[in-house]
Amino acid sequence: MSMDSDPAALMSRRIFRLDLSVEAVSLYLLCCALADNGQPVPSERVAGAWNGTPADLRRAAAELQSLAIVETADTGGYRVNAESRWRLP
């Protein structure tokens, strides 16, 4: 099975070593779990599964987007980038 066809393959364990907020790691894991063959996850689907506040979701998304771990898709959803595309300090 190729990485493109296995949504779980998107998840990089490196996320746990980046000193990110709990909310950012949670959003990353949620997006990986909801991803469908690497396709963007609709923001409504993420919001519906998110256990925190909308403000926490926005902050977590901004944190991940600042490092190119997650990006906003043209459709408005979230796309998880491969670790090779992350912009880490």
C-alpha positions in Angstrom: 0.0 0.0 0.0 1.5 3.4 -1.0 1.7 6.2 1.5 -0.8 8.2 -0.7 -3.4 5.5 -0.2 -3.0 5.1 3.6 -4.1 8.1 5.6 -2.4 6.8 8.7 0.9 6.9 6.8 0.6 10.7 6.9 1.2 10.8 10.6 4.8 11.5 11.6 5.9 10.6 15.1 8.2 13.6 14.9 5.2 15.8 15.8 5.7 14.7 19.4 9.3 16.0 19.5 8.6 19.6 18.3 7.5 21.2 21.6 4.2 22.2 20.1 1.1 23.0 22.2 -1.2 20.1 23.2 -3.9 21.6 21.0 -1.6 21.8 17.9 -0.6 18.1 18.3 -4.2 17.2 18.9 -5.3 19.0 15.7 -2.5 17.3 13.7 -3.6 13.9 15.0 -7.2 14.7 14.3 -6.5 15.8 10.7 -4.4 12.6 10.1 -7.2 10.5 11.4 -9.9 12.2 9.3 -7.8 12.4 6.1 -9.2 10.4 3.2 -6.3 9.2 1.0 -4.4 12.4 1.5 -7.3 14.6 0.6 -8.0 17.8 2.5 -10.2 17.4 5.6 -13.3 19.8 5.5 -13.1 22.4 8.2 -16.6 21.5 9.3 -15.6 17.9 9.8 -12.7 19.0 11.9 -14.8 21.4 13.9 -17.4 18.7 14.6 -14.8 16.4 16.0 -12.8 19.0 17.9 -13.2 18.9 21.7 -11.8 22.3 22.5 -13.1 25.8 21.9 -13.2 27.4 18.5 -10.5 29.8 19.6 -8.3 26.8 20.6 -8.9 25.3 17.1 -7.9 28.6 15.4 -4.7 28.9 17.5 -3.7 25.3 16.9 -4.3 25.7 13.2 -2.2 28.9 13.1 0.6 27.1 15.0 0.7 24.2 12.5 0.3 26.5 9.5 3.3 28.6 10.6 5.5 25.5 10.3 3.8 24.2 7.1 2.7 21.1 9.0 -0.9 21.7 8.0 -2.1 24.1 5.3 -5.4 25.5 4.4 -6.7 23.8 1.2 -8.3 25.7 -1.6 -11.6 24.2 -0.4 -11.2 25.8 3.0 -10.3 22.5 4.7 -7.0 21.3 6.2 -4.3 19.5 4.3 -1.6 17.6 6.2 1.8 18.0 4.6 4.4 15.3 4.4 7.2 15.8 7.0 9.6 16.6 4.2 7.6 19.9 3.5 7.5 21.1 7.1 9.4 24.3 7.8 11.0 23.7 11.2 13.3 26.1 13.0 
